Amino acid sequence: MARLVLMAAVCCAASAFAALAAEDQERAAAARPPAPSLTRPASPVKPAGADGFIQRWLLLDPIRVPGQLTEAAVRSAVEKDFPVMATPLPHDGDTLAVGGSELKWHAVDTTRYNVNLYHFAYALNKPTTNVLFWAVTVVNAPREMSGVRLAIGSNAASVWWVNDVEATALYNDRQAVIDDGVSKRLTLKAGANVVRAAIVNAGGATDFCARFLDANDRPITALTAALPAR
């Protein structure tokens, strides 16, 4: 009998220690600092930087994917498995049910030319490996601009749309190189233009950058970025 009592006491103690360890892990996760390169938007619009980079975005919590970066695998994740493009234009704080999970949209401004998705996910205690990120922004043009091109870089693979028309894509494992992928000539409407992106990362660092180039391939700095209007 004494042995049974002792075993029960040991089991209870082990359960208590496990619960405390789990609580410690939760507190540690909750205590993660904000993303060092990302801030909350504090103004109605964000002008393009001196080099034309778009610095305001809505980012969706990362979606777990196999992390394969071939064109076929990326297309499957973006167009078939997780067709976020088919959903209405999101707003900050909106949630979206994907693969049995409820994911949230977050408005961010980047303090750099690029958007660091690793910082974004890590600060939220979300996965950074084998994931798909969705991003969307509204780019406001002061007038109609024809002959411009969307120029992007991403780590790793990515697909991009301007006003719901696919503009450019990159595949396979790669670093985010400025202007690595450039679209064909397109026209920005006067006023609001919607830019969407899907970025797939297999592991390690992950980020992206985007800007528009004019007819002479110079960065367009007269644009502003805003969150989708409600």
SELO-200939 format. One record per residue (C-alpha): residue in one letter; x, y, z. Coordinates in steps of 0.1 Angstrom, whole numbers, plus 5000, padded with zeros to 4 digits. Example, Ala and Ser with C-alpha at 12.3 -4.5 7.8 and 13.67 -1.06 7.14 Angstrom:
<pts>
A512349555078/S513749895071/
</pts>
This chain:
<pts>
M500050005000/A502850245009/R504450174976/L501250254957/V500850584976/L504450674969/M503950594931/A500850814931/A502651094948/V505451074922/C502951074893/C501251374908/A504551554912/A505551474877/S502251604863/A502651924883/F506151974871/A505051914835/A502252174839/L504652424853/A507052364824/A504252414799/E503252734816/D506852854816/Q507052784778/E503852974772/R505053274792/A508353264773/A506553254740/A504253544750/A507253744762/R508753764727/P509654124717/P508054294688/A509554244653/P512554484653/S512054594617/L508254624617/T505954884633/R502254944634/P501055204608/A500555544624/S499355744594/P496755714567/V499355654539/K502955554537/P505055734510/A507355514489/G510955534502/A513655724484/D514255414462/G510555364456/F510055054479/I506554984492/Q506754984530/R503154924542/W501554584540/L498854354554/L500354024563/L498453704570/D499653464597/P501853204580/I500252884566/R502052554570/V503052394537/P505452124526/G508052394518/Q508752274483/L509852554460/T509352424425/E506952594402/A504452314404/A504552294442/V504252674447/R501352684422/S499652414440/A499952584474/V498952924460/E496152834435/K494752504447/D495452424483/F495152774499/P493353004474/V493453324496/M493253534464/A489653434460/T488653594493/P487553954496/L490154224501/P491154194538/H491454454565/D493654484596/G492454234623/D490254034599/T490453654604/L490453384578/A489853014582/V492552814563/G493152444567/G491152414599/S492952714615/E491853074621/L494553304608/K494753684613/W495753974591/H498254224605/A499054574593/V502754654593/D505154924582/T508754824576/T511555044586/R513754904558/Y513454854521/N512354494526/V509654324547/N511354074571/L508853784573/Y511053594598/H510853884622/F507053904616/A506353534623/Y508853494651/A507453784671/L503953624668/N505253284679/K504253144645/P506252904624/T508953034601/T509852714583/N507852544556/V505252814554/L503353034530/F502853404536/W500253624520/A500753994516/V498454274502/T498654644500/V496954934481/V499355144460/N497955494452/A499155664420/P498756034415/R497755984379/E497555704354/M501055564347/S501555344317/G504655144308/V505655074344/R506854744358/L506554574392/A510054484404/I510454234433/G512754024453/S511853734476/N513253464499/A512253224487/A509653164460/S506853404453/V503953494430/W502653854425/W499554014412/V498654374404/N494854454402/D494154084402/V496354014372/E499453804377/A502454024372/T505553814380/A506853504399/L510053354412/Y510652994421/N513252764438/D515452854468/R516853204466/Q517853514485/A515753834482/V517654034456/I516354374446/D514554364413/D515153994409/G511753944392/V510354214369/S506954214353/K506054304318/R504954664311/L501654744328/T499455044337/L498755174372/K495355334374/A495055684389/G494155624425/A494055284442/N495854974428/V495854644447/V499154454449/R499054094463/A501853854469/A502353494481/I505753394495/V506753034502/N509752964525/A511352634532/G513652734560/G515953004574/A515553374567/T512553494547/D511653834533/F510554024503/C510854374487/A508754544459/R508654864440/F507555004407/L509855114379/D508855374354/A509155354316/N512855434319/D513355164346/R513855424373/P512155374407/I508855554411/T508855754443/A505555944438/L503455644450/T501955594485/A500855274502/A497755234523/L495654974539/P492454854521/A489555094528/R486654954547/
</pts>
